[in-house]
Amino acid sequence: MGKMKFKNHSIRIKLVILLGVSATMAILITSLIMGPYIAYTKKEESLKELEQLSLISSENLRAAVAFMDQQSADKMLSHLSKDKTIVCALIFDQNNAIFSSYFAVPQNSLINIVFKS
């Protein structure tokens, strides 16, 4: 039988093809628009959560830094291990020296080397 040209198909087949192409284009355009928007929104939500957590933690850690109680600071930071999205946290004293730290990655990893040097 050979190939039938598009113009030789019935109107029903042409409409089905047109609807299929239209639906495909609509899905493609929607994906191109919504993909970056969803990624941006997720990033903003994560940053807002992290900011709220840091504000709460800073209030809780204020006394530990004021009294130079590094053990209490370490204990409070150790609770960050429950949140798998937090990679590290650093607390600085009044002289901008690292007072206490939390790292979710092993001690010999590159992130520790970068932050501790």
ZAMARGU-4260 file (C-alpha; in steps of 0.2 Angstrom, whole numbers, plus 5000, padded with zeros to 4 digits):
<rodrens>
0) 5000/5000/5000 | 5013/5015/5001 | 5012/5031/5011 | 4996/5041/5010 | 4998/5059/5009
5) 4991/5070/5023 | 4979/5078/5011 | 4971/5061/5007 | 4966/5057/5025 | 4949/5060/5031
10) 4944/5075/5040 | 4942/5065/5056 | 4960/5059/5055 | 4966/5076/5052 | 4957/5083/5067
15) 4964/5069/5078 | 4982/5074/5072 | 4978/5092/5075 | 4972/5090/5092 | 4987/5078/5096
20) 4999/5091/5090 | 4990/5105/5099 | 4990/5095/5116 | 5008/5091/5114 | 5013/5109/5111
25) 5002/5115/5126 | 5011/5103/5137 | 5028/5108/5131 | 5025/5126/5133 | 5017/5124/5151
30) 5032/5113/5156 | 5044/5126/5149 | 5036/5140/5159 | 5031/5130/5175 | 5048/5121/5177
35) 5058/5136/5181 | 5044/5144/5191 | 5043/5128/5202 | 5062/5127/5205 | 5062/5146/5210
40) 5048/5144/5222 | 5055/5129/5230 | 5072/5138/5232 | 5063/5153/5240 | 5054/5142/5252
45) 5070/5133/5257 | 5079/5149/5260 | 5064/5156/5270 | 5064/5140/5281 | 5083/5141/5283
50) 5082/5159/5288 | 5069/5155/5301 | 5079/5141/5308 | 5094/5152/5309 | 5085/5165/5319
55) 5078/5153/5331 | 5095/5145/5333 | 5104/5161/5335 | 5092/5166/5350 | 5095/5149/5358
60) 5114/5150/5356 | 5116/5168/5362 | 5119/5163/5380 | 5131/5149/5375 | 5142/5161/5366
65) 5140/5175/5379 | 5146/5163/5393 | 5159/5154/5381 | 5150/5137/5384 | 5156/5128/5369
70) 5149/5111/5375 | 5131/5118/5375 | 5134/5126/5358 | 5140/5109/5351 | 5125/5100/5359
75) 5113/5113/5351 | 5121/5112/5334 | 5121/5093/5335 | 5102/5093/5333 | 5104/5100/5316
80) 5109/5082/5310 | 5090/5078/5310 | 5088/5090/5295 | 5097/5082/5280 | 5097/5098/5270
85) 5109/5106/5282 | 5127/5103/5277 | 5136/5114/5289 | 5133/5127/5303 | 5146/5139/5310
90) 5145/5149/5326 | 5158/5164/5327 | 5163/5172/5343 | 5165/5191/5346 | 5182/5190/5338
95) 5175/5182/5322 | 5184/5166/5327 | 5174/5149/5325 | 5167/5146/5342 | 5157/5130/5337
100) 5153/5120/5321 | 5142/5107/5314 | 5147/5097/5298 | 5135/5084/5291 | 5149/5077/5280
105) 5164/5067/5286 | 5178/5077/5295 | 5191/5074/5281 | 5180/5080/5267 | 5184/5095/5256
110) 5170/5106/5264 | 5179/5105/5281 | 5196/5109/5274 | 5188/5125/5266 | 5179/5131/5281
115) 5192/5127/5294 | 5207/5135/5285
</rodrens>
